[in-house]
Amino acid sequence: MIEIKVPELGESITEGTISQWLKEVGDHVEQGEYIAELETDKVNAEITAEHAGVIKEFKREPGDNVEVGEVIALIDENASAGGDDSGSSSDNSKSEEPKAKEEGVVKEEKKEEPAAKEESSSESENRPLASPSARKLAREKGIPIDSITPTDPTGRIRRQDVEAHQEKPKKREEPKQPKASASPEGEAGKPVEREKMSRRRQTIAKRLVEVQQTSAMLTTFNEVDMTAVMDLRKRRKDAFVDKHGVKLGFMSFFTKAVVGALKEFPLLNAEIQGDELLIKKYYDIGIAVSTDSGLVVPVLRDADRLGFAGIESGIGELGKKAKDNKLQLGDMQGGTFTITNGGVFGSLWSTPILNAPQVGILGMHKIQMRPVAIDNEHFENRPMMYLALSYDHRIVDGKEAVSFLVKVKELIEDPEQLLLEG
């Protein structure tokens, strides 16, 4: 009997939560085949079978917390799917033959069992292909995965297929009212719904509270005129796509501007370790990405060595991996400074929370046309964006923080400087 254990996932990960079993007891699995999805604080991982055989037992259930190295399933290398070992089956049939003659009905029922098991095994082998996030959403919504019609030409069910399927029954079931209306938790019989927080959401909540309790966080604001950047993008966007195969977005300009400002104000690229400051001489910029399972911050490595095309390609690749739940631990470790763009959701003004142990985070916001005074007599409507810099006041003084943000503003309003300064 082979034990399936929770594998080592990284130095900082010691436990996880079983999201779902991808196989069932009695299923045959090949070596390297996925059998379970594990949700951890940072990434989702799929556990594989290290040996071929038949799954004999699941020791833990979906939703259970498990530790690295813990046995969660057993696989029998010598068994065949849907039945017991041939030797023991033969012996049992011989010893039970006399009884079967006396109890013909019982014998007939026993003959049918293997067929039923084979049918069950066949069904599990034919279970539809689906991404882990799609299976998880379907399970949370109580939707049978095999009732969902995929739009992917390969037949793989994706999250959007589950969401589209959910809209159909929702309209039909509205008159019935959800079971939550009878929940005793509601005030005066009002409907409520209780939902367990995912492990990632619990971790996000814990870390954000810790940051506010352990740092002297302060936020300073400024605004930037986006006219020059938008004009430059308009002139160069087609040629840029033709040459590099990626779009010229705003994030490459802000990443370049942040790196330039960090070089001038290095304490914002540092962290506190005990009674020492660790001032980093490299620039690994975290880019906050919102996903269905929570906010993640993959890291763009050595951003100071990348051109505009390299930055856009790198951010695009990290964003896709985040949306597809394919980020690895290495993608999110070791950032020195973070950029978050609430403007894509329409945010006009916010105070971003630090991504510990970093001591600085830049918040971008919605671009909005506003009247701007050109001189004492003239106004113009300009595309303006509010910028917010949250910083740890323990090591960064107000003068340095404000100067950093002014430098970012200057570089964005005169983007040629970004090209000249590399």
SVG drawing of the C-alpha trace seen along z (x, -y; Angstrom):
<svg xmlns="http://www.w3.org/2000/svg" viewBox="-42 -86 65 112">
<polyline fill="none" stroke="black" stroke-width="0.4" points="0.0,0.0 1.5,-3.4 0.9,-6.5 0.2,-9.8 1.6,-12.6 1.4,-16.4 4.5,-17.4 7.0,-20.1 5.7,-23.4 8.2,-26.0 10.1,-27.1 7.3,-29.4 4.5,-26.9 3.8,-24.3 0.2,-23.5 -2.7,-23.8 -6.4,-23.0 -7.7,-20.3 -9.9,-22.1 -11.1,-19.0 -10.3,-15.4 -9.9,-15.1 -10.4,-11.3 -12.6,-8.9 -12.0,-5.8 -11.7,-2.9 -10.3,-4.9 -7.2,-3.8 -4.5,-6.4 -1.2,-6.6 2.1,-7.8 2.2,-11.6 -1.6,-11.9 -3.3,-14.7 -5.5,-13.4 -6.1,-16.4 -6.1,-20.2 -4.4,-21.9 -5.0,-25.5 -2.2,-27.2 -1.6,-30.8 0.0,-31.9 -0.7,-29.5 -2.9,-26.5 -1.0,-23.3 -2.1,-19.9 -1.0,-16.8 0.1,-13.9 0.2,-10.1 3.8,-9.0 2.9,-5.4 0.3,-3.8 -2.5,-1.9 -6.0,-2.1 -7.1,-4.6 -8.1,-2.7 -8.8,-5.4 -9.0,-9.1 -7.9,-10.0 -8.9,-13.6 -12.0,-15.4 -12.3,-18.6 -12.0,-21.6 -9.7,-19.8 -6.4,-21.5 -3.4,-19.3 0.3,-19.6 3.3,-19.0 4.3,-15.4 0.8,-14.2 -0.7,-11.1 -3.9,-12.0 -4.6,-8.9 -3.6,-5.3 -3.0,-3.7 -2.9,0.1 -0.3,0.9 -1.6,4.4 -5.3,3.8 -7.5,3.3 -10.0,0.5 -13.5,1.4 -12.7,4.6 -10.6,6.4 -7.4,8.4 -7.9,11.4 -6.5,13.9 -8.8,12.9 -11.8,12.7 -11.2,16.2 -10.8,17.6 -13.9,15.8 -16.0,17.1 -15.0,20.7 -15.7,20.4 -19.0,18.8 -20.3,21.1 -22.3,23.4 -24.0,20.4 -24.8,19.0 -26.6,22.2 -28.8,21.9 -29.3,18.1 -29.6,17.7 -30.9,14.2 -27.9,13.0 -25.6,14.7 -27.2,12.8 -26.8,9.5 -23.1,10.2 -22.6,10.9 -24.0,7.5 -21.6,5.6 -18.5,5.7 -20.5,4.5 -21.7,1.5 -18.2,0.8 -16.9,1.0 -19.7,-1.4 -18.7,-3.8 -15.0,-3.6 -16.0,-4.2 -17.9,-7.3 -15.0,-8.7 -12.7,-8.1 -15.1,-10.0 -15.4,-13.0 -15.0,-16.2 -11.8,-18.2 -12.0,-21.4 -9.6,-23.9 -9.1,-23.8 -10.7,-27.2 -13.8,-26.1 -14.1,-22.9 -13.8,-24.9 -16.5,-27.5 -18.8,-24.7 -18.4,-22.9 -19.1,-26.2 -22.2,-26.9 -23.5,-23.3 -23.4,-22.8 -22.5,-19.3 -19.4,-19.8 -20.7,-17.4 -23.8,-19.6 -21.7,-22.6 -21.2,-23.1 -17.6,-24.2 -16.9,-27.0 -13.3,-26.0 -12.7,-24.1 -10.6,-21.5 -13.6,-20.7 -12.0,-22.1 -14.5,-23.7 -13.3,-27.2 -14.5,-29.5 -16.5,-31.6 -18.4,-28.6 -19.5,-27.9 -20.5,-31.5 -22.5,-31.5 -24.2,-28.2 -25.1,-29.7 -27.1,-32.5 -29.6,-30.1 -30.8,-28.3 -30.6,-31.5 -33.6,-33.0 -35.6,-29.8 -35.1,-29.3 -35.8,-32.8 -39.4,-32.2 -38.3,-29.4 -36.2,-31.6 -32.8,-30.2 -32.6,-28.0 -30.6,-30.8 -33.9,-32.6 -34.6,-30.1 -31.2,-30.5 -31.2,-31.1 -28.3,-33.4 -30.3,-36.2 -31.8,-39.1 -35.5,-38.8 -35.7,-35.9 -33.9,-37.9 -32.0,-35.8 -28.2,-35.4 -25.6,-33.2 -22.6,-31.8 -19.5,-31.1 -16.1,-29.9 -13.2,-32.1 -10.7,-30.6 -7.2,-30.0 -5.8,-32.8 -8.5,-35.2 -7.7,-34.4 -4.0,-35.0 -4.7,-38.3 -6.8,-39.5 -4.2,-38.4 -1.3,-40.1 -3.1,-43.4 -4.0,-43.7 -0.4,-42.8 1.0,-45.5 -1.2,-48.2 -0.3,-47.0 3.5,-46.7 4.3,-49.6 3.9,-53.4 2.1,-53.7 1.4,-57.1 0.1,-58.1 1.0,-61.2 -0.8,-62.3 -0.1,-64.1 -1.6,-64.4 -0.1,-63.8 -0.9,-65.2 -1.1,-62.2 -1.2,-64.4 2.4,-63.7 2.2,-59.9 -1.2,-59.6 0.1,-61.6 3.2,-59.4 1.2,-56.2 -1.1,-57.5 1.8,-58.2 3.8,-55.1 1.2,-52.4 0.9,-50.8 4.6,-50.7 5.2,-49.4 2.8,-46.5 4.3,-45.7 7.8,-45.6 7.4,-44.0 4.1,-42.1 2.7,-43.7 0.7,-46.8 2.3,-49.9 0.4,-50.4 0.6,-52.8 2.3,-50.3 5.6,-50.4 5.8,-54.2 5.0,-54.0 7.4,-51.1 10.2,-53.0 9.3,-56.1 9.3,-54.2 12.7,-52.7 14.1,-56.1 12.7,-57.5 13.9,-54.6 17.4,-55.1 17.2,-58.7 15.5,-57.8 16.8,-54.4 15.2,-54.1 11.9,-53.4 13.6,-50.3 14.6,-49.0 13.2,-47.0 13.7,-46.8 15.4,-43.7 15.6,-44.0 17.7,-47.1 19.2,-47.3 18.1,-48.6 18.5,-46.3 18.9,-48.7 18.4,-46.8 20.5,-47.6 18.2,-45.8 14.7,-46.6 12.1,-43.8 8.8,-45.5 5.6,-43.8 2.6,-44.4 -0.7,-43.9 -3.2,-41.7 -6.8,-41.1 -8.0,-37.5 -11.3,-35.7 -9.6,-34.1 -8.0,-37.4 -5.2,-39.9 -1.8,-38.6 1.4,-40.5 3.7,-38.7 7.1,-40.3 8.7,-41.7 12.4,-40.8 15.2,-43.3 12.8,-45.9 15.7,-48.4 17.3,-46.2 14.1,-45.9 12.9,-48.1 9.3,-49.2 8.6,-46.1 10.2,-43.8 8.2,-45.4 4.9,-45.1 5.6,-41.4 6.6,-40.5 3.5,-42.1 1.3,-40.5 2.7,-37.1 2.4,-37.4 -1.1,-38.7 -2.1,-35.8 -0.6,-33.3 -2.4,-35.0 -5.8,-34.8 -5.2,-31.1 -4.0,-30.2 -0.6,-29.2 1.6,-31.4 4.4,-29.7 5.9,-30.7 9.0,-32.1 6.8,-34.5 5.7,-36.3 8.7,-36.3 11.4,-38.9 9.8,-42.1 11.3,-45.4 8.5,-47.9 4.9,-47.5 2.6,-49.2 -1.2,-48.8 -3.6,-50.3 -7.1,-50.8 -7.9,-53.0 -8.8,-49.9 -11.8,-49.5 -12.7,-53.2 -11.1,-54.2 -10.4,-57.9 -8.6,-58.1 -7.4,-55.5 -4.7,-54.8 -3.0,-51.5 -1.7,-49.2 2.0,-48.3 3.0,-44.9 5.3,-43.8 8.2,-43.7 8.4,-46.4 8.2,-50.0 6.6,-51.7 3.7,-51.1 2.5,-53.4 -1.3,-53.6 -2.4,-54.6 -6.0,-55.7 -8.5,-56.6 -7.6,-59.0 -10.2,-61.8 -10.5,-65.0 -10.3,-68.0 -9.8,-71.7 -6.2,-72.7 -4.9,-76.3 -2.3,-76.9 -1.6,-80.4 -3.4,-83.2 -5.9,-83.6 -6.2,-80.3 -7.6,-76.8 -7.4,-73.6 -9.1,-70.3 -6.4,-67.7 -6.3,-63.9 -5.4,-63.9 -4.6,-61.0 -4.2,-61.1 -1.2,-59.2 -0.9,-57.9 2.3,-56.7 1.9,-54.8 5.2,-54.4 6.6,-53.2 7.3,-56.3 9.7,-54.4 12.5,-54.7 11.1,-57.0 10.6,-60.7 7.8,-62.9 10.3,-64.9 11.7,-61.8 8.3,-60.4 6.9,-63.6 10.1,-64.1 9.8,-60.5 6.2,-61.1 7.2,-64.4 10.0,-62.6 7.5,-60.0 5.2,-62.9 8.0,-64.7 9.1,-61.6 5.5,-60.8 4.8,-64.3 8.1,-64.4 8.4,-60.8 11.4,-61.5 13.4,-61.6 12.5,-57.9 14.1,-57.1 17.2,-59.3 17.7,-57.8 17.2,-54.2"/>
</svg>
